[in-house]
Amino acid sequence: MNEIGIRELKARASETLRSVRERRRRYLITYHGRPAGILLPLDEPRPAQAPGAEGGTSNWDELLRLGDMIGKRWRSK
């Protein structure tokens, strides 16, 4: 994965985004040399699964289910 500092990203945003979009490159965005984020290409959106299909739930329903599960087990300090 290529690294790019936040200042360089700001100066070359269009060129960098074009590289992500057309060449499918991935970038680790750094701030003062520390990882701050990732810039990566998105695949073509796939339709969510219909109930009754493989897995039986849509991707969104699965995220909601996982969020509920995490919330039930969350421990405050």
PyMOL CGO cylinders between C-alpha atoms (Angstrom):
from pymol import cmd
from pymol.cgo import CYLINDER

trace = [
    CYLINDER, 0.00, 0.00, 0.00, 1.34, 3.42, -0.90, 0.3, 1, 1, 1, 1, 1, 1,
    CYLINDER, 1.34, 3.42, -0.90, 1.78, 6.03, 1.82, 0.3, 1, 1, 1, 1, 1, 1,
    CYLINDER, 1.78, 6.03, 1.82, 0.82, 9.66, 1.36, 0.3, 1, 1, 1, 1, 1, 1,
    CYLINDER, 0.82, 9.66, 1.36, 1.11, 12.48, 3.86, 0.3, 1, 1, 1, 1, 1, 1,
    CYLINDER, 1.11, 12.48, 3.86, -1.90, 14.70, 4.46, 0.3, 1, 1, 1, 1, 1, 1,
    CYLINDER, -1.90, 14.70, 4.46, -0.11, 17.74, 3.01, 0.3, 1, 1, 1, 1, 1, 1,
    CYLINDER, -0.11, 17.74, 3.01, 0.81, 15.86, -0.16, 0.3, 1, 1, 1, 1, 1, 1,
    CYLINDER, 0.81, 15.86, -0.16, -2.74, 14.55, -0.44, 0.3, 1, 1, 1, 1, 1, 1,
    CYLINDER, -2.74, 14.55, -0.44, -4.07, 18.09, -0.15, 0.3, 1, 1, 1, 1, 1, 1,
    CYLINDER, -4.07, 18.09, -0.15, -1.70, 19.30, -2.86, 0.3, 1, 1, 1, 1, 1, 1,
    CYLINDER, -1.70, 19.30, -2.86, -2.33, 16.34, -5.20, 0.3, 1, 1, 1, 1, 1, 1,
    CYLINDER, -2.33, 16.34, -5.20, -5.91, 15.33, -4.33, 0.3, 1, 1, 1, 1, 1, 1,
    CYLINDER, -5.91, 15.33, -4.33, -7.23, 15.12, -7.91, 0.3, 1, 1, 1, 1, 1, 1,
    CYLINDER, -7.23, 15.12, -7.91, -4.25, 13.16, -9.16, 0.3, 1, 1, 1, 1, 1, 1,
    CYLINDER, -4.25, 13.16, -9.16, -4.35, 10.81, -6.18, 0.3, 1, 1, 1, 1, 1, 1,
    CYLINDER, -4.35, 10.81, -6.18, -8.07, 10.18, -6.47, 0.3, 1, 1, 1, 1, 1, 1,
    CYLINDER, -8.07, 10.18, -6.47, -7.70, 9.52, -10.19, 0.3, 1, 1, 1, 1, 1, 1,
    CYLINDER, -7.70, 9.52, -10.19, -5.03, 6.94, -9.35, 0.3, 1, 1, 1, 1, 1, 1,
    CYLINDER, -5.03, 6.94, -9.35, -7.38, 5.27, -6.88, 0.3, 1, 1, 1, 1, 1, 1,
    CYLINDER, -7.38, 5.27, -6.88, -10.28, 5.27, -9.32, 0.3, 1, 1, 1, 1, 1, 1,
    CYLINDER, -10.28, 5.27, -9.32, -8.49, 4.27, -12.51, 0.3, 1, 1, 1, 1, 1, 1,
    CYLINDER, -8.49, 4.27, -12.51, -5.49, 2.24, -11.32, 0.3, 1, 1, 1, 1, 1, 1,
    CYLINDER, -5.49, 2.24, -11.32, -7.20, 0.79, -8.22, 0.3, 1, 1, 1, 1, 1, 1,
    CYLINDER, -7.20, 0.79, -8.22, -4.35, 2.00, -5.98, 0.3, 1, 1, 1, 1, 1, 1,
    CYLINDER, -4.35, 2.00, -5.98, -4.65, 2.11, -2.21, 0.3, 1, 1, 1, 1, 1, 1,
    CYLINDER, -4.65, 2.11, -2.21, -3.12, 4.76, 0.02, 0.3, 1, 1, 1, 1, 1, 1,
    CYLINDER, -3.12, 4.76, 0.02, -2.31, 4.90, 3.71, 0.3, 1, 1, 1, 1, 1, 1,
    CYLINDER, -2.31, 4.90, 3.71, -2.84, 8.54, 4.70, 0.3, 1, 1, 1, 1, 1, 1,
    CYLINDER, -2.84, 8.54, 4.70, -0.41, 9.74, 7.35, 0.3, 1, 1, 1, 1, 1, 1,
    CYLINDER, -0.41, 9.74, 7.35, -0.39, 12.75, 9.67, 0.3, 1, 1, 1, 1, 1, 1,
    CYLINDER, -0.39, 12.75, 9.67, 3.01, 13.59, 11.13, 0.3, 1, 1, 1, 1, 1, 1,
    CYLINDER, 3.01, 13.59, 11.13, 4.20, 10.16, 10.00, 0.3, 1, 1, 1, 1, 1, 1,
    CYLINDER, 4.20, 10.16, 10.00, 1.45, 8.29, 11.82, 0.3, 1, 1, 1, 1, 1, 1,
    CYLINDER, 1.45, 8.29, 11.82, -1.34, 6.40, 10.05, 0.3, 1, 1, 1, 1, 1, 1,
    CYLINDER, -1.34, 6.40, 10.05, -4.54, 8.45, 10.01, 0.3, 1, 1, 1, 1, 1, 1,
    CYLINDER, -4.54, 8.45, 10.01, -6.72, 6.81, 7.37, 0.3, 1, 1, 1, 1, 1, 1,
    CYLINDER, -6.72, 6.81, 7.37, -6.96, 4.70, 4.26, 0.3, 1, 1, 1, 1, 1, 1,
    CYLINDER, -6.96, 4.70, 4.26, -8.01, 5.74, 0.78, 0.3, 1, 1, 1, 1, 1, 1,
    CYLINDER, -8.01, 5.74, 0.78, -9.11, 2.80, -1.34, 0.3, 1, 1, 1, 1, 1, 1,
    CYLINDER, -9.11, 2.80, -1.34, -11.27, 2.13, -4.37, 0.3, 1, 1, 1, 1, 1, 1,
    CYLINDER, -11.27, 2.13, -4.37, -14.85, 1.05, -3.89, 0.3, 1, 1, 1, 1, 1, 1,
    CYLINDER, -14.85, 1.05, -3.89, -16.16, -1.84, -5.89, 0.3, 1, 1, 1, 1, 1, 1,
    CYLINDER, -16.16, -1.84, -5.89, -19.34, -1.56, -7.86, 0.3, 1, 1, 1, 1, 1, 1,
    CYLINDER, -19.34, -1.56, -7.86, -22.22, -1.62, -5.39, 0.3, 1, 1, 1, 1, 1, 1,
    CYLINDER, -22.22, -1.62, -5.39, -23.86, -5.00, -5.18, 0.3, 1, 1, 1, 1, 1, 1,
    CYLINDER, -23.86, -5.00, -5.18, -27.55, -5.34, -4.42, 0.3, 1, 1, 1, 1, 1, 1,
    CYLINDER, -27.55, -5.34, -4.42, -28.31, -6.41, -0.87, 0.3, 1, 1, 1, 1, 1, 1,
    CYLINDER, -28.31, -6.41, -0.87, -29.40, -9.99, -0.46, 0.3, 1, 1, 1, 1, 1, 1,
    CYLINDER, -29.40, -9.99, -0.46, -33.12, -10.56, -0.32, 0.3, 1, 1, 1, 1, 1, 1,
    CYLINDER, -33.12, -10.56, -0.32, -34.52, -12.33, 2.73, 0.3, 1, 1, 1, 1, 1, 1,
    CYLINDER, -34.52, -12.33, 2.73, -34.53, -16.04, 2.04, 0.3, 1, 1, 1, 1, 1, 1,
    CYLINDER, -34.53, -16.04, 2.04, -31.44, -15.81, -0.18, 0.3, 1, 1, 1, 1, 1, 1,
    CYLINDER, -31.44, -15.81, -0.18, -28.05, -17.11, 0.90, 0.3, 1, 1, 1, 1, 1, 1,
    CYLINDER, -28.05, -17.11, 0.90, -27.52, -15.97, 4.46, 0.3, 1, 1, 1, 1, 1, 1,
    CYLINDER, -27.52, -15.97, 4.46, -31.15, -14.81, 4.67, 0.3, 1, 1, 1, 1, 1, 1,
    CYLINDER, -31.15, -14.81, 4.67, -30.43, -11.17, 5.56, 0.3, 1, 1, 1, 1, 1, 1,
    CYLINDER, -30.43, -11.17, 5.56, -29.24, -8.06, 3.79, 0.3, 1, 1, 1, 1, 1, 1,
    CYLINDER, -29.24, -8.06, 3.79, -25.85, -6.59, 4.55, 0.3, 1, 1, 1, 1, 1, 1,
    CYLINDER, -25.85, -6.59, 4.55, -27.53, -3.70, 6.36, 0.3, 1, 1, 1, 1, 1, 1,
    CYLINDER, -27.53, -3.70, 6.36, -29.56, -6.07, 8.54, 0.3, 1, 1, 1, 1, 1, 1,
    CYLINDER, -29.56, -6.07, 8.54, -26.36, -7.90, 9.43, 0.3, 1, 1, 1, 1, 1, 1,
    CYLINDER, -26.36, -7.90, 9.43, -24.68, -4.63, 10.47, 0.3, 1, 1, 1, 1, 1, 1,
    CYLINDER, -24.68, -4.63, 10.47, -27.65, -3.74, 12.66, 0.3, 1, 1, 1, 1, 1, 1,
    CYLINDER, -27.65, -3.74, 12.66, -27.59, -7.18, 14.25, 0.3, 1, 1, 1, 1, 1, 1,
    CYLINDER, -27.59, -7.18, 14.25, -23.87, -6.91, 14.99, 0.3, 1, 1, 1, 1, 1, 1,
    CYLINDER, -23.87, -6.91, 14.99, -24.36, -3.41, 16.43, 0.3, 1, 1, 1, 1, 1, 1,
    CYLINDER, -24.36, -3.41, 16.43, -27.03, -4.70, 18.80, 0.3, 1, 1, 1, 1, 1, 1,
    CYLINDER, -27.03, -4.70, 18.80, -24.80, -7.58, 19.86, 0.3, 1, 1, 1, 1, 1, 1,
    CYLINDER, -24.80, -7.58, 19.86, -21.87, -5.22, 20.56, 0.3, 1, 1, 1, 1, 1, 1,
    CYLINDER, -21.87, -5.22, 20.56, -24.14, -2.82, 22.46, 0.3, 1, 1, 1, 1, 1, 1,
    CYLINDER, -24.14, -2.82, 22.46, -25.38, -5.59, 24.76, 0.3, 1, 1, 1, 1, 1, 1,
    CYLINDER, -25.38, -5.59, 24.76, -21.83, -6.61, 25.65, 0.3, 1, 1, 1, 1, 1, 1,
    CYLINDER, -21.83, -6.61, 25.65, -20.35, -3.10, 25.92, 0.3, 1, 1, 1, 1, 1, 1,
    CYLINDER, -20.35, -3.10, 25.92, -18.67, -2.37, 29.23, 0.3, 1, 1, 1, 1, 1, 1,
    CYLINDER, -18.67, -2.37, 29.23, -18.12, 1.18, 30.43, 0.3, 1, 1, 1, 1, 1, 1,
    CYLINDER, -18.12, 1.18, 30.43, -15.00, 1.93, 32.42, 0.3, 1, 1, 1, 1, 1, 1,
]
cmd.load_cgo(trace, "trace")
